[in-house]
Amino acid sequence: MADMKYSSSLSSADWSWDEKNLALWLCDSKAAIVTLTGNPSASTKMPAQRVCDGSAQADLIAYLRTVK
């Protein structure tokens, strides 16, 4: 979103938001940003997410597919 103030780690992101990456993010965005960027000092302003259950992640991702 144009009016959001993303961290520099997210602003320069070069990965795709596929199901695997979204699942990482949903479980722990703080750890995911490091994994996705390959930068141990990468950070995000978003609070850490805690949706780690595979079934709950699948349900949330399925819901997100319906949002337009």
PDB file of N, H, CA, C and O in Angstrom:
ATOM      1  N   MET A   1       0.831  -1.171   0.000  1.00  0.00           N
ATOM      2  CA  MET A   1       0.000   0.000   0.000  1.00  0.00           C
ATOM      3  C   MET A   1       0.881   1.243   0.000  1.00  0.00           C
ATOM      4  O   MET A   1       1.862   1.318   0.741  1.00  0.00           O
ATOM      5  N   ALA A   2       0.539   2.179  -0.804  1.00  0.00           N
ATOM      6  H   ALA A   2      -0.257   2.118  -1.405  1.00  0.00           H
ATOM      7  CA  ALA A   2       1.364   3.371  -0.996  1.00  0.00           C
ATOM      8  C   ALA A   2       1.504   4.220   0.265  1.00  0.00           C
ATOM      9  O   ALA A   2       2.548   4.838   0.472  1.00  0.00           O
ATOM     10  N   ASP A   3       0.482   4.264   1.105  1.00  0.00           N
ATOM     11  H   ASP A   3      -0.366   3.762   0.936  1.00  0.00           H
ATOM     12  CA  ASP A   3       0.543   5.137   2.277  1.00  0.00           C
ATOM     13  C   ASP A   3       1.097   4.453   3.536  1.00  0.00           C
ATOM     14  O   ASP A   3       1.115   5.058   4.608  1.00  0.00           O
ATOM     15  N   MET A   4       1.539   3.225   3.414  1.00  0.00           N
ATOM     16  H   MET A   4       1.525   2.734   2.542  1.00  0.00           H
ATOM     17  CA  MET A   4       2.095   2.504   4.558  1.00  0.00           C
ATOM     18  C   MET A   4       3.595   2.763   4.661  1.00  0.00           C
ATOM     19  O   MET A   4       4.273   2.939   3.649  1.00  0.00           O
ATOM     20  N   LYS A   5       4.102   2.786   5.873  1.00  0.00           N
ATOM     21  H   LYS A   5       3.552   2.644   6.696  1.00  0.00           H
ATOM     22  CA  LYS A   5       5.527   2.993   6.105  1.00  0.00           C
ATOM     23  C   LYS A   5       6.165   1.649   6.447  1.00  0.00           C
ATOM     24  O   LYS A   5       6.257   1.264   7.613  1.00  0.00           O
ATOM     25  N   TYR A   6       6.603   0.948   5.404  1.00  0.00           N
ATOM     26  H   TYR A   6       6.528   1.261   4.458  1.00  0.00           H
ATOM     27  CA  TYR A   6       7.211  -0.358   5.577  1.00  0.00           C
ATOM     28  C   TYR A   6       8.659  -0.225   6.028  1.00  0.00           C
ATOM     29  O   TYR A   6       9.308   0.790   5.771  1.00  0.00           O
ATOM     30  N   SER A   7       9.157  -1.247   6.697  1.00  0.00           N
ATOM     31  H   SER A   7       8.630  -2.071   6.907  1.00  0.00           H
ATOM     32  CA  SER A   7      10.579  -1.268   7.048  1.00  0.00           C
ATOM     33  C   SER A   7      11.390  -1.342   5.764  1.00  0.00           C
ATOM     34  O   SER A   7      10.874  -1.746   4.721  1.00  0.00           O
ATOM     35  N   SER A   8      12.648  -0.955   5.836  1.00  0.00           N
ATOM     36  H   SER A   8      13.067  -0.627   6.682  1.00  0.00           H
ATOM     37  CA  SER A   8      13.493  -1.022   4.638  1.00  0.00           C
ATOM     38  C   SER A   8      13.637  -2.464   4.157  1.00  0.00           C
ATOM     39  O   SER A   8      13.795  -2.702   2.960  1.00  0.00           O
ATOM     40  N   SER A   9      13.585  -3.424   5.074  1.00  0.00           N
ATOM     41  H   SER A   9      13.457  -3.231   6.047  1.00  0.00           H
ATOM     42  CA  SER A   9      13.680  -4.836   4.692  1.00  0.00           C
ATOM     43  C   SER A   9      12.492  -5.250   3.825  1.00  0.00           C
ATOM     44  O   SER A   9      12.655  -6.013   2.873  1.00  0.00           O
ATOM     45  N   LEU A  10      11.306  -4.753   4.148  1.00  0.00           N
ATOM     46  H   LEU A  10      11.173  -4.134   4.922  1.00  0.00           H
ATOM     47  CA  LEU A  10      10.132  -5.065   3.329  1.00  0.00           C
ATOM     48  C   LEU A  10      10.081  -4.218   2.067  1.00  0.00           C
ATOM     49  O   LEU A  10       9.661  -4.699   1.014  1.00  0.00           O
ATOM     50  N   SER A  11      10.495  -2.988   2.160  1.00  0.00           N
ATOM     51  H   SER A  11      10.836  -2.597   3.015  1.00  0.00           H
ATOM     52  CA  SER A  11      10.471  -2.095   0.995  1.00  0.00           C
ATOM     53  C   SER A  11      11.350  -2.622  -0.131  1.00  0.00           C
ATOM     54  O   SER A  11      11.046  -2.419  -1.307  1.00  0.00           O
ATOM     55  N   SER A  12      12.426  -3.288   0.221  1.00  0.00           N
ATOM     56  H   SER A  12      12.674  -3.452   1.176  1.00  0.00           H
ATOM     57  CA  SER A  12      13.349  -3.791  -0.790  1.00  0.00           C
ATOM     58  C   SER A  12      13.169  -5.287  -1.042  1.00  0.00           C
ATOM     59  O   SER A  12      14.051  -5.930  -1.611  1.00  0.00           O
ATOM     60  N   ALA A  13      12.050  -5.833  -0.628  1.00  0.00           N
ATOM     61  H   ALA A  13      11.334  -5.310  -0.166  1.00  0.00           H
ATOM     62  CA  ALA A  13      11.796  -7.272  -0.769  1.00  0.00           C
ATOM     63  C   ALA A  13      11.861  -7.708  -2.225  1.00  0.00           C
ATOM     64  O   ALA A  13      11.382  -7.012  -3.120  1.00  0.00           O
ATOM     65  N   ASP A  14      12.458  -8.866  -2.445  1.00  0.00           N
ATOM     66  H   ASP A  14      12.847  -9.432  -1.718  1.00  0.00           H
ATOM     67  CA  ASP A  14      12.527  -9.399  -3.796  1.00  0.00           C
ATOM     68  C   ASP A  14      12.012 -10.837  -3.872  1.00  0.00           C
ATOM     69  O   ASP A  14      12.335 -11.566  -4.810  1.00  0.00           O
ATOM     70  N   TRP A  15      11.221 -11.238  -2.897  1.00  0.00           N
ATOM     71  H   TRP A  15      10.959 -10.647  -2.135  1.00  0.00           H
ATOM     72  CA  TRP A  15      10.624 -12.571  -2.912  1.00  0.00           C
ATOM     73  C   TRP A  15       9.155 -12.453  -3.243  1.00  0.00           C
ATOM     74  O   TRP A  15       8.588 -11.360  -3.238  1.00  0.00           O
ATOM     75  N   SER A  16       8.541 -13.590  -3.531  1.00  0.00           N
ATOM     76  H   SER A  16       9.001 -14.478  -3.535  1.00  0.00           H
ATOM     77  CA  SER A  16       7.108 -13.636  -3.837  1.00  0.00           C
ATOM     78  C   SER A  16       6.344 -14.081  -2.602  1.00  0.00           C
ATOM     79  O   SER A  16       6.827 -14.880  -1.800  1.00  0.00           O
ATOM     80  N   TRP A  17       5.152 -13.549  -2.471  1.00  0.00           N
ATOM     81  H   TRP A  17       4.760 -12.899  -3.123  1.00  0.00           H
ATOM     82  CA  TRP A  17       4.298 -13.971  -1.359  1.00  0.00           C
ATOM     83  C   TRP A  17       3.563 -15.240  -1.755  1.00  0.00           C
ATOM     84  O   TRP A  17       2.353 -15.220  -1.982  1.00  0.00           O
ATOM     85  N   ASP A  18       4.300 -16.347  -1.838  1.00  0.00           N
ATOM     86  H   ASP A  18       5.283 -16.362  -1.653  1.00  0.00           H
ATOM     87  CA  ASP A  18       3.673 -17.629  -2.117  1.00  0.00           C
ATOM     88  C   ASP A  18       3.222 -18.256  -0.792  1.00  0.00           C
ATOM     89  O   ASP A  18       3.454 -17.687   0.274  1.00  0.00           O
ATOM     90  N   GLU A  19       2.586 -19.412  -0.860  1.00  0.00           N
ATOM     91  H   GLU A  19       2.397 -19.874  -1.727  1.00  0.00           H
ATOM     92  CA  GLU A  19       2.052 -20.031   0.363  1.00  0.00           C
ATOM     93  C   GLU A  19       3.146 -20.370   1.369  1.00  0.00           C
ATOM     94  O   GLU A  19       2.952 -20.202   2.573  1.00  0.00           O
ATOM     95  N   LYS A  20       4.280 -20.841   0.894  1.00  0.00           N
ATOM     96  H   LYS A  20       4.438 -20.978  -0.084  1.00  0.00           H
ATOM     97  CA  LYS A  20       5.379 -21.204   1.795  1.00  0.00           C
ATOM     98  C   LYS A  20       5.880 -19.976   2.550  1.00  0.00           C
ATOM     99  O   LYS A  20       6.052 -20.023   3.768  1.00  0.00           O
ATOM    100  N   ASN A  21       6.112 -18.886   1.836  1.00  0.00           N
ATOM    101  H   ASN A  21       5.972 -18.848   0.847  1.00  0.00           H
ATOM    102  CA  ASN A  21       6.616 -17.667   2.486  1.00  0.00           C
ATOM    103  C   ASN A  21       5.574 -17.044   3.401  1.00  0.00           C
ATOM    104  O   ASN A  21       5.904 -16.540   4.475  1.00  0.00           O
ATOM    105  N   LEU A  22       4.328 -17.078   2.983  1.00  0.00           N
ATOM    106  H   LEU A  22       4.059 -17.488   2.111  1.00  0.00           H
ATOM    107  CA  LEU A  22       3.261 -16.544   3.833  1.00  0.00           C
ATOM    108  C   LEU A  22       3.123 -17.371   5.111  1.00  0.00           C
ATOM    109  O   LEU A  22       2.884 -16.813   6.182  1.00  0.00           O
ATOM    110  N   ALA A  23       3.267 -18.685   5.012  1.00  0.00           N
ATOM    111  H   ALA A  23       3.461 -19.138   4.142  1.00  0.00           H
ATOM    112  CA  ALA A  23       3.197 -19.547   6.200  1.00  0.00           C
ATOM    113  C   ALA A  23       4.325 -19.207   7.174  1.00  0.00           C
ATOM    114  O   ALA A  23       4.103 -19.159   8.384  1.00  0.00           O
ATOM    115  N   LEU A  24       5.528 -18.974   6.656  1.00  0.00           N
ATOM    116  H   LEU A  24       5.707 -19.013   5.673  1.00  0.00           H
ATOM    117  CA  LEU A  24       6.638 -18.545   7.520  1.00  0.00           C
ATOM    118  C   LEU A  24       6.282 -17.251   8.240  1.00  0.00           C
ATOM    119  O   LEU A  24       6.493 -17.114   9.445  1.00  0.00           O
ATOM    120  N   TRP A  25       5.739 -16.304   7.477  1.00  0.00           N
ATOM    121  H   TRP A  25       5.568 -16.415   6.498  1.00  0.00           H
ATOM    122  CA  TRP A  25       5.396 -14.992   8.016  1.00  0.00           C
ATOM    123  C   TRP A  25       4.306 -15.100   9.071  1.00  0.00           C
ATOM    124  O   TRP A  25       4.377 -14.450  10.114  1.00  0.00           O
ATOM    125  N   LEU A  26       3.301 -15.918   8.801  1.00  0.00           N
ATOM    126  H   LEU A  26       3.243 -16.446   7.954  1.00  0.00           H
ATOM    127  CA  LEU A  26       2.190 -16.053   9.730  1.00  0.00           C
ATOM    128  C   LEU A  26       2.624 -16.628  11.071  1.00  0.00           C
ATOM    129  O   LEU A  26       2.054 -16.287  12.108  1.00  0.00           O
ATOM    130  N   CYS A  27       3.622 -17.494  11.058  1.00  0.00           N
ATOM    131  H   CYS A  27       4.085 -17.772  10.216  1.00  0.00           H
ATOM    132  CA  CYS A  27       4.082 -18.094  12.309  1.00  0.00           C
ATOM    133  C   CYS A  27       4.929 -17.110  13.112  1.00  0.00           C
ATOM    134  O   CYS A  27       4.761 -16.989  14.325  1.00  0.00           O
ATOM    135  N   ASP A  28       5.843 -16.404  12.433  1.00  0.00           N
ATOM    136  H   ASP A  28       5.979 -16.503  11.447  1.00  0.00           H
ATOM    137  CA  ASP A  28       6.711 -15.466  13.152  1.00  0.00           C
ATOM    138  C   ASP A  28       7.333 -14.500  12.146  1.00  0.00           C
ATOM    139  O   ASP A  28       8.352 -14.810  11.528  1.00  0.00           O
ATOM    140  N   SER A  29       6.723 -13.344  11.986  1.00  0.00           N
ATOM    141  H   SER A  29       5.895 -13.093  12.487  1.00  0.00           H
ATOM    142  CA  SER A  29       7.194 -12.371  10.993  1.00  0.00           C
ATOM    143  C   SER A  29       8.611 -11.886  11.291  1.00  0.00           C
ATOM    144  O   SER A  29       9.363 -11.571  10.369  1.00  0.00           O
ATOM    145  N   LYS A  30       8.976 -11.825  12.556  1.00  0.00           N
ATOM    146  H   LYS A  30       8.365 -12.082  13.305  1.00  0.00           H
ATOM    147  CA  LYS A  30      10.324 -11.373  12.929  1.00  0.00           C
ATOM    148  C   LYS A  30      11.385 -12.354  12.427  1.00  0.00           C
ATOM    149  O   LYS A  30      12.416 -11.927  11.907  1.00  0.00           O
ATOM    150  N   ALA A  31      11.152 -13.649  12.573  1.00  0.00           N
ATOM    151  H   ALA A  31      10.315 -13.995  12.996  1.00  0.00           H
ATOM    152  CA  ALA A  31      12.090 -14.657  12.074  1.00  0.00           C
ATOM    153  C   ALA A  31      11.986 -14.788  10.558  1.00  0.00           C
ATOM    154  O   ALA A  31      12.992 -15.007   9.883  1.00  0.00           O
ATOM    155  N   ALA A  32      10.784 -14.658  10.025  1.00  0.00           N
ATOM    156  H   ALA A  32       9.967 -14.481  10.573  1.00  0.00           H
ATOM    157  CA  ALA A  32      10.576 -14.825   8.580  1.00  0.00           C
ATOM    158  C   ALA A  32      11.322 -13.770   7.777  1.00  0.00           C
ATOM    159  O   ALA A  32      11.884 -14.085   6.728  1.00  0.00           O
ATOM    160  N   ILE A  33      11.342 -12.527   8.243  1.00  0.00           N
ATOM    161  H   ILE A  33      10.886 -12.271   9.095  1.00  0.00           H
ATOM    162  CA  ILE A  33      12.013 -11.463   7.488  1.00  0.00           C
ATOM    163  C   ILE A  33      13.505 -11.761   7.365  1.00  0.00           C
ATOM    164  O   ILE A  33      14.117 -11.462   6.339  1.00  0.00           O
ATOM    165  N   VAL A  34      14.087 -12.345   8.399  1.00  0.00           N
ATOM    166  H   VAL A  34      13.590 -12.588   9.233  1.00  0.00           H
ATOM    167  CA  VAL A  34      15.500 -12.728   8.355  1.00  0.00           C
ATOM    168  C   VAL A  34      15.694 -13.860   7.347  1.00  0.00           C
ATOM    169  O   VAL A  34      16.618 -13.822   6.535  1.00  0.00           O
ATOM    170  N   THR A  35      14.829 -14.856   7.402  1.00  0.00           N
ATOM    171  H   THR A  35      14.078 -14.887   8.061  1.00  0.00           H
ATOM    172  CA  THR A  35      14.920 -15.988   6.480  1.00  0.00           C
ATOM    173  C   THR A  35      14.691 -15.548   5.037  1.00  0.00           C
ATOM    174  O   THR A  35      15.447 -15.930   4.144  1.00  0.00           O
ATOM    175  N   LEU A  36      13.669 -14.763   4.810  1.00  0.00           N
ATOM    176  H   LEU A  36      13.055 -14.453   5.535  1.00  0.00           H
ATOM    177  CA  LEU A  36      13.305 -14.370   3.448  1.00  0.00           C
ATOM    178  C   LEU A  36      14.329 -13.442   2.803  1.00  0.00           C
ATOM    179  O   LEU A  36      14.531 -13.487   1.589  1.00  0.00           O
ATOM    180  N   THR A  37      14.970 -12.607   3.604  1.00  0.00           N
ATOM    181  H   THR A  37      14.806 -12.570   4.590  1.00  0.00           H
ATOM    182  CA  THR A  37      15.958 -11.682   3.046  1.00  0.00           C
ATOM    183  C   THR A  37      17.369 -12.259   3.056  1.00  0.00           C
ATOM    184  O   THR A  37      18.230 -11.821   2.294  1.00  0.00           O
ATOM    185  N   GLY A  38      17.602 -13.246   3.924  1.00  0.00           N
ATOM    186  H   GLY A  38      16.902 -13.602   4.544  1.00  0.00           H
ATOM    187  CA  GLY A  38      18.950 -13.769   4.093  1.00  0.00           C
ATOM    188  C   GLY A  38      19.845 -12.816   4.863  1.00  0.00           C
ATOM    189  O   GLY A  38      21.066 -12.975   4.885  1.00  0.00           O
ATOM    190  N   ASN A  39      19.233 -11.828   5.491  1.00  0.00           N
ATOM    191  H   ASN A  39      18.242 -11.699   5.473  1.00  0.00           H
ATOM    192  CA  ASN A  39      19.968 -10.798   6.229  1.00  0.00           C
ATOM    193  C   ASN A  39      19.666 -10.951   7.725  1.00  0.00           C
ATOM    194  O   ASN A  39      18.533 -10.724   8.149  1.00  0.00           O
ATOM    195  N   PRO A  40      20.661 -11.331   8.523  1.00  0.00           N
ATOM    196  CA  PRO A  40      20.402 -11.539   9.952  1.00  0.00           C
ATOM    197  C   PRO A  40      19.981 -10.282  10.712  1.00  0.00           C
ATOM    198  O   PRO A  40      19.452 -10.379  11.819  1.00  0.00           O
ATOM    199  N   SER A  41      20.206  -9.118  10.137  1.00  0.00           N
ATOM    200  H   SER A  41      20.635  -9.039   9.237  1.00  0.00           H
ATOM    201  CA  SER A  41      19.784  -7.893  10.823  1.00  0.00           C
ATOM    202  C   SER A  41      18.504  -7.300  10.228  1.00  0.00           C
ATOM    203  O   SER A  41      18.107  -6.196  10.601  1.00  0.00           O
ATOM    204  N   ALA A  42      17.859  -8.017   9.313  1.00  0.00           N
ATOM    205  H   ALA A  42      18.182  -8.914   9.010  1.00  0.00           H
ATOM    206  CA  ALA A  42      16.604  -7.539   8.722  1.00  0.00           C
ATOM    207  C   ALA A  42      15.535  -7.463   9.807  1.00  0.00           C
ATOM    208  O   ALA A  42      15.535  -8.244  10.758  1.00  0.00           O
ATOM    209  N   SER A  43      14.631  -6.511   9.643  1.00  0.00           N
ATOM    210  H   SER A  43      14.631  -5.876   8.870  1.00  0.00           H
ATOM    211  CA  SER A  43      13.576  -6.349  10.641  1.00  0.00           C
ATOM    212  C   SER A  43      12.288  -5.897   9.976  1.00  0.00           C
ATOM    213  O   SER A  43      12.265  -5.501   8.810  1.00  0.00           O
ATOM    214  N   THR A  44      11.236  -5.968  10.744  1.00  0.00           N
ATOM    215  H   THR A  44      11.255  -6.289  11.691  1.00  0.00           H
ATOM    216  CA  THR A  44       9.933  -5.502  10.305  1.00  0.00           C
ATOM    217  C   THR A  44       9.282  -4.748  11.449  1.00  0.00           C
ATOM    218  O   THR A  44       9.557  -5.024  12.617  1.00  0.00           O
ATOM    219  N   LYS A  45       8.436  -3.814  11.122  1.00  0.00           N
ATOM    220  H   LYS A  45       8.213  -3.591  10.173  1.00  0.00           H
ATOM    221  CA  LYS A  45       7.729  -3.046  12.145  1.00  0.00           C
ATOM    222  C   LYS A  45       6.493  -3.790  12.661  1.00  0.00           C
ATOM    223  O   LYS A  45       5.929  -3.437  13.696  1.00  0.00           O
ATOM    224  N   MET A  46       6.087  -4.816  11.927  1.00  0.00           N
ATOM    225  H   MET A  46       6.546  -5.103  11.086  1.00  0.00           H
ATOM    226  CA  MET A  46       4.893  -5.569  12.286  1.00  0.00           C
ATOM    227  C   MET A  46       5.146  -6.441  13.515  1.00  0.00           C
ATOM    228  O   MET A  46       6.203  -7.060  13.629  1.00  0.00           O
ATOM    229  N   PRO A  47       4.192  -6.491  14.422  1.00  0.00           N
ATOM    230  CA  PRO A  47       4.337  -7.395  15.568  1.00  0.00           C
ATOM    231  C   PRO A  47       4.460  -8.840  15.079  1.00  0.00           C
ATOM    232  O   PRO A  47       3.907  -9.207  14.042  1.00  0.00           O
ATOM    233  N   ALA A  48       5.184  -9.639  15.830  1.00  0.00           N
ATOM    234  H   ALA A  48       5.634  -9.342  16.672  1.00  0.00           H
ATOM    235  CA  ALA A  48       5.354 -11.046  15.465  1.00  0.00           C
ATOM    236  C   ALA A  48       3.996 -11.742  15.417  1.00  0.00           C
ATOM    237  O   ALA A  48       3.171 -11.591  16.318  1.00  0.00           O
ATOM    238  N   GLN A  49       3.784 -12.495  14.363  1.00  0.00           N
ATOM    239  H   GLN A  49       4.454 -12.618  13.631  1.00  0.00           H
ATOM    240  CA  GLN A  49       2.551 -13.258  14.211  1.00  0.00           C
ATOM    241  C   GLN A  49       2.729 -14.614  14.894  1.00  0.00           C
ATOM    242  O   GLN A  49       3.858 -15.074  15.067  1.00  0.00           O
ATOM    243  N   ARG A  50       1.653 -15.242  15.275  1.00  0.00           N
ATOM    244  H   ARG A  50       0.736 -14.869  15.135  1.00  0.00           H
ATOM    245  CA  ARG A  50       1.745 -16.531  15.965  1.00  0.00           C
ATOM    246  C   ARG A  50       0.715 -17.532  15.445  1.00  0.00           C
ATOM    247  O   ARG A  50       0.079 -18.234  16.230  1.00  0.00           O
ATOM    248  N   VAL A  51       0.553 -17.598  14.145  1.00  0.00           N
ATOM    249  H   VAL A  51       1.069 -17.027  13.506  1.00  0.00           H
ATOM    250  CA  VAL A  51      -0.338 -18.597  13.541  1.00  0.00           C
ATOM    251  C   VAL A  51       0.575 -19.679  12.979  1.00  0.00           C
ATOM    252  O   VAL A  51       0.940 -19.639  11.804  1.00  0.00           O
ATOM    253  N   CYS A  52       0.947 -20.652  13.824  1.00  0.00           N
ATOM    254  H   CYS A  52       0.650 -20.684  14.779  1.00  0.00           H
ATOM    255  CA  CYS A  52       1.930 -21.661  13.439  1.00  0.00           C
ATOM    256  C   CYS A  52       1.307 -23.013  13.091  1.00  0.00           C
ATOM    257  O   CYS A  52       1.958 -23.851  12.467  1.00  0.00           O
ATOM    258  N   ASP A  53       0.077 -23.225  13.482  1.00  0.00           N
ATOM    259  H   ASP A  53      -0.452 -22.544  13.988  1.00  0.00           H
ATOM    260  CA  ASP A  53      -0.601 -24.476  13.173  1.00  0.00           C
ATOM    261  C   ASP A  53      -0.868 -24.555  11.667  1.00  0.00           C
ATOM    262  O   ASP A  53      -1.479 -23.649  11.100  1.00  0.00           O
ATOM    263  N   GLY A  54      -0.422 -25.617  11.025  1.00  0.00           N
ATOM    264  H   GLY A  54       0.074 -26.353  11.485  1.00  0.00           H
ATOM    265  CA  GLY A  54      -0.568 -25.776   9.576  1.00  0.00           C
ATOM    266  C   GLY A  54      -2.004 -25.683   9.099  1.00  0.00           C
ATOM    267  O   GLY A  54      -2.270 -25.105   8.045  1.00  0.00           O
ATOM    268  N   SER A  55      -2.928 -26.244   9.856  1.00  0.00           N
ATOM    269  H   SER A  55      -2.712 -26.714  10.712  1.00  0.00           H
ATOM    270  CA  SER A  55      -4.341 -26.191   9.488  1.00  0.00           C
ATOM    271  C   SER A  55      -4.880 -24.764   9.566  1.00  0.00           C
ATOM    272  O   SER A  55      -5.615 -24.321   8.683  1.00  0.00           O
ATOM    273  N   ALA A  56      -4.515 -24.058  10.619  1.00  0.00           N
ATOM    274  H   ALA A  56      -3.918 -24.418  11.336  1.00  0.00           H
ATOM    275  CA  ALA A  56      -4.956 -22.666  10.768  1.00  0.00           C
ATOM    276  C   ALA A  56      -4.351 -21.799   9.668  1.00  0.00           C
ATOM    277  O   ALA A  56      -5.021 -20.913   9.137  1.00  0.00           O
ATOM    278  N   GLN A  57      -3.089 -22.050   9.325  1.00  0.00           N
ATOM    279  H   GLN A  57      -2.545 -22.769   9.757  1.00  0.00           H
ATOM    280  CA  GLN A  57      -2.455 -21.308   8.239  1.00  0.00           C
ATOM    281  C   GLN A  57      -3.189 -21.567   6.917  1.00  0.00           C
ATOM    282  O   GLN A  57      -3.470 -20.635   6.163  1.00  0.00           O
ATOM    283  N   ALA A  58      -3.492 -22.834   6.648  1.00  0.00           N
ATOM    284  H   ALA A  58      -3.263 -23.590   7.261  1.00  0.00           H
ATOM    285  CA  ALA A  58      -4.191 -23.190   5.408  1.00  0.00           C
ATOM    286  C   ALA A  58      -5.554 -22.512   5.347  1.00  0.00           C
ATOM    287  O   ALA A  58      -5.954 -22.018   4.293  1.00  0.00           O
ATOM    288  N   ASP A  59      -6.268 -22.483   6.468  1.00  0.00           N
ATOM    289  H   ASP A  59      -5.943 -22.884   7.324  1.00  0.00           H
ATOM    290  CA  ASP A  59      -7.573 -21.816   6.508  1.00  0.00           C
ATOM    291  C   ASP A  59      -7.436 -20.317   6.236  1.00  0.00           C
ATOM    292  O   ASP A  59      -8.227 -19.747   5.484  1.00  0.00           O
ATOM    293  N   LEU A  60      -6.443 -19.685   6.838  1.00  0.00           N
ATOM    294  H   LEU A  60      -5.800 -20.148   7.449  1.00  0.00           H
ATOM    295  CA  LEU A  60      -6.239 -18.252   6.650  1.00  0.00           C
ATOM    296  C   LEU A  60      -5.835 -17.939   5.207  1.00  0.00           C
ATOM    297  O   LEU A  60      -6.324 -16.973   4.622  1.00  0.00           O
ATOM    298  N   ILE A  61      -4.958 -18.738   4.642  1.00  0.00           N
ATOM    299  H   ILE A  61      -4.561 -19.523   5.117  1.00  0.00           H
ATOM    300  CA  ILE A  61      -4.537 -18.539   3.256  1.00  0.00           C
ATOM    301  C   ILE A  61      -5.710 -18.751   2.305  1.00  0.00           C
ATOM    302  O   ILE A  61      -5.856 -18.019   1.326  1.00  0.00           O
ATOM    303  N   ALA A  62      -6.546 -19.752   2.589  1.00  0.00           N
ATOM    304  H   ALA A  62      -6.426 -20.346   3.384  1.00  0.00           H
ATOM    305  CA  ALA A  62      -7.729 -19.977   1.756  1.00  0.00           C
ATOM    306  C   ALA A  62      -8.671 -18.773   1.827  1.00  0.00           C
ATOM    307  O   ALA A  62      -9.239 -18.363   0.815  1.00  0.00           O
ATOM    308  N   TYR A  63      -8.830 -18.219   3.010  1.00  0.00           N
ATOM    309  H   TYR A  63      -8.368 -18.552   3.832  1.00  0.00           H
ATOM    310  CA  TYR A  63      -9.662 -17.024   3.155  1.00  0.00           C
ATOM    311  C   TYR A  63      -9.078 -15.854   2.365  1.00  0.00           C
ATOM    312  O   TYR A  63      -9.798 -15.153   1.653  1.00  0.00           O
ATOM    313  N   LEU A  64      -7.770 -15.651   2.498  1.00  0.00           N
ATOM    314  H   LEU A  64      -7.185 -16.220   3.076  1.00  0.00           H
ATOM    315  CA  LEU A  64      -7.135 -14.536   1.800  1.00  0.00           C
ATOM    316  C   LEU A  64      -7.321 -14.625   0.282  1.00  0.00           C
ATOM    317  O   LEU A  64      -7.390 -13.602  -0.399  1.00  0.00           O
ATOM    318  N   ARG A  65      -7.401 -15.839  -0.239  1.00  0.00           N
ATOM    319  H   ARG A  65      -7.344 -16.670   0.314  1.00  0.00           H
ATOM    320  CA  ARG A  65      -7.637 -16.022  -1.677  1.00  0.00           C
ATOM    321  C   ARG A  65      -8.995 -15.477  -2.099  1.00  0.00           C
ATOM    322  O   ARG A  65      -9.187 -15.120  -3.261  1.00  0.00           O
ATOM    323  N   THR A  66      -9.936 -15.410  -1.164  1.00  0.00           N
ATOM    324  H   THR A  66      -9.780 -15.700  -0.220  1.00  0.00           H
ATOM    325  CA  THR A  66     -11.287 -14.963  -1.507  1.00  0.00           C
ATOM    326  C   THR A  66     -11.431 -13.446  -1.432  1.00  0.00           C
ATOM    327  O   THR A  66     -12.408 -12.890  -1.935  1.00  0.00           O
ATOM    328  N   VAL A  67     -10.466 -12.775  -0.807  1.00  0.00           N
ATOM    329  H   VAL A  67      -9.672 -13.226  -0.399  1.00  0.00           H
ATOM    330  CA  VAL A  67     -10.538 -11.325  -0.627  1.00  0.00           C
ATOM    331  C   VAL A  67     -10.027 -10.638  -1.880  1.00  0.00           C
ATOM    332  O   VAL A  67      -8.952 -10.952  -2.390  1.00  0.00           O
ATOM    333  N   LYS A  68     -10.818  -9.700  -2.361  1.00  0.00           N
ATOM    334  H   LYS A  68     -11.692  -9.445  -1.946  1.00  0.00           H
ATOM    335  CA  LYS A  68     -10.406  -8.985  -3.576  1.00  0.00           C
ATOM    336  C   LYS A  68     -10.338  -7.524  -3.325  1.00  0.00           C
ATOM    337  O   LYS A  68     -10.008  -6.757  -4.229  1.00  0.00           O
TER     338      LYS A  68
END
